[in-house]
Amino acid sequence: MPAKRKRGSNYVHKEKHNPNARESDERRTQMLKSLEIKRLRKIVEKQTEFLKAYINPESAKRPKLDPLYDLKGAARPAREFYPQPGLSFTETSVDIFVQYDGRLSEHAEGLKLLQSMLELGLATHNVSMNTKESISIFRQMLLYDKIDVLVSC
């Protein structure tokens, strides 16, 4: 029989954690910070594109179709090829940046864009320590809204 080992004798615990196989905590927090900045940038980009081709919900209502031309089921795609005579519908998009030049905060969607840009500017300054980019974001906000409504709220 093998000899019994005494407690506390030359036992060495092997580390199962391989520090080279996992990311460090600093790298993980840096990655999370960059993901947050990318998320905020994406929100601002989407809202900017939306405002450049804004379609007013009130004007986007489609007129009622004649029951003879209201195709059902699989025939629905044929509406594009066989339109109802005398019925025309065009969605007109408006560039909000041109229409509300320098006073974007007067439009509800423009105010949302300014708030998102404010969040992005603060995050680029506080989280990623990129002061130059945050200053350019704030200057862009001042071009969009010369009254600077967000500061006065």
C-alpha positions as CSV (number, residue, x, y, z in Angstrom):
1,M,0.0,0.0,0.0
2,P,1.1,3.5,-0.8
3,A,2.0,5.7,2.1
4,K,-0.6,8.1,3.3
5,R,0.0,11.8,2.9
6,K,-0.3,13.9,5.9
7,R,-2.3,17.1,5.8
8,G,-0.2,20.2,5.2
9,S,2.6,18.3,3.7
10,N,4.2,19.2,0.4
11,Y,0.9,19.6,-1.4
12,V,1.0,22.3,-4.1
13,H,-2.2,23.4,-5.7
14,K,-2.1,23.7,-9.4
15,E,-3.8,26.9,-10.8
16,K,-6.5,26.0,-13.2
17,H,-6.7,29.6,-14.4
18,N,-4.6,30.4,-17.4
19,P,-4.1,34.1,-17.5
20,N,-2.9,34.0,-21.1
21,A,-6.1,32.2,-22.2
22,R,-8.5,34.8,-20.9
23,E,-8.8,38.5,-21.4
24,S,-7.7,40.8,-18.6
25,D,-10.3,42.8,-16.7
26,E,-8.8,46.0,-18.2
27,R,-9.2,44.8,-21.7
28,R,-12.8,43.6,-21.0
29,T,-13.8,47.0,-19.6
30,Q,-12.1,48.8,-22.5
31,M,-14.1,46.6,-24.9
32,L,-17.4,47.4,-23.1
33,K,-16.6,51.1,-23.2
34,S,-16.0,50.9,-27.0
35,L,-19.2,48.9,-27.5
36,E,-21.2,51.6,-25.7
37,I,-19.6,54.4,-27.8
38,K,-20.4,52.4,-31.0
39,R,-24.0,51.9,-29.8
40,L,-24.5,55.6,-29.2
41,R,-22.9,56.4,-32.6
42,K,-25.2,54.0,-34.4
43,I,-28.3,55.7,-32.7
44,V,-27.1,59.1,-33.9
45,E,-26.4,57.9,-37.4
46,K,-29.9,56.2,-37.7
47,Q,-31.7,59.3,-36.4
48,T,-29.7,61.6,-38.8
49,E,-30.6,59.4,-41.8
50,F,-34.2,59.4,-40.6
51,L,-34.4,63.2,-40.4
52,K,-32.8,63.6,-43.8
53,A,-35.6,61.6,-45.5
54,Y,-38.4,62.4,-43.0
55,I,-41.9,61.4,-44.1
56,N,-44.6,63.2,-42.2
57,P,-47.0,60.5,-40.7
58,E,-50.1,62.7,-41.4
59,S,-49.2,63.0,-45.1
60,A,-48.3,59.3,-45.5
61,K,-51.9,58.1,-45.2
62,R,-52.9,56.1,-48.3
63,P,-56.3,56.8,-49.9
64,K,-58.9,54.0,-49.8
65,L,-58.9,51.6,-52.6
66,D,-61.9,50.6,-54.7
67,P,-63.0,47.1,-53.8
68,L,-62.5,45.9,-57.4
69,Y,-58.8,46.9,-57.2
70,D,-58.2,45.8,-53.6
71,L,-56.5,42.5,-54.4
72,K,-56.3,39.8,-51.7
73,G,-53.9,37.0,-51.0
74,A,-51.2,36.1,-53.5
75,A,-52.5,38.7,-56.0
76,R,-51.4,41.6,-53.7
77,P,-48.1,42.2,-55.6
78,A,-50.1,42.8,-58.8
79,R,-51.3,46.1,-57.3
80,E,-48.1,47.7,-58.4
81,F,-48.7,46.6,-62.0
82,Y,-52.4,47.2,-62.2
83,P,-53.1,50.4,-60.2
84,Q,-56.5,51.8,-59.7
85,P,-57.2,54.5,-62.4
86,G,-57.2,58.0,-61.1
87,L,-55.5,57.0,-57.8
88,S,-52.0,58.4,-57.3
89,F,-50.1,58.3,-54.1
90,T,-46.6,59.6,-53.6
91,E,-44.8,59.9,-50.3
92,T,-42.8,63.1,-50.2
93,S,-39.9,63.1,-47.9
94,V,-38.6,66.3,-46.4
95,D,-35.1,67.1,-45.1
96,I,-35.7,68.3,-41.6
97,F,-32.1,69.8,-41.4
98,V,-33.0,72.2,-44.3
99,Q,-36.5,72.9,-43.1
100,Y,-35.5,73.6,-39.5
101,D,-32.1,75.1,-40.1
102,G,-30.5,76.2,-36.8
103,R,-33.7,75.4,-34.8
104,L,-33.8,71.6,-34.9
105,S,-35.1,71.5,-31.3
106,E,-38.5,72.8,-32.5
107,H,-39.2,69.4,-34.2
108,A,-39.9,66.4,-31.9
109,E,-37.6,64.0,-33.8
110,G,-34.9,66.7,-34.0
111,L,-35.0,67.1,-30.2
112,K,-34.5,63.3,-29.9
113,L,-31.4,63.6,-32.2
114,L,-30.0,66.4,-30.1
115,Q,-30.4,64.4,-26.9
116,S,-28.7,61.4,-28.5
117,M,-25.9,63.6,-29.7
118,L,-25.5,65.0,-26.2
119,E,-25.3,61.4,-24.8
120,L,-22.7,60.5,-27.4
121,G,-20.6,63.7,-26.7
122,L,-20.7,63.0,-23.0
123,A,-19.7,59.4,-23.5
124,T,-16.8,60.2,-25.8
125,H,-15.5,62.6,-23.3
126,N,-16.1,60.7,-20.0
127,V,-15.8,57.1,-21.1
128,S,-13.3,57.1,-24.0
129,M,-11.4,60.3,-23.0
130,N,-11.6,61.6,-26.5
131,T,-12.1,65.3,-25.9
132,K,-11.5,66.4,-29.5
133,E,-14.3,64.2,-30.9
134,S,-16.7,65.3,-28.1
135,I,-16.0,69.0,-28.9
136,S,-16.7,68.4,-32.6
137,I,-20.0,66.6,-31.6
138,F,-21.0,69.6,-29.4
139,R,-20.2,72.1,-32.2
140,Q,-22.3,70.1,-34.6
141,M,-25.1,70.3,-32.1
142,L,-24.8,74.1,-31.9
143,L,-25.0,74.2,-35.7
144,Y,-28.2,72.2,-35.6
145,D,-29.7,74.2,-32.8
146,K,-28.4,77.7,-32.3
147,I,-30.8,78.4,-29.3
148,D,-29.2,75.5,-27.4
149,V,-32.4,74.3,-25.8
150,L,-30.8,71.3,-24.1
151,V,-28.7,73.4,-21.8
152,S,-31.6,75.6,-20.8
153,C,-33.8,72.6,-19.9
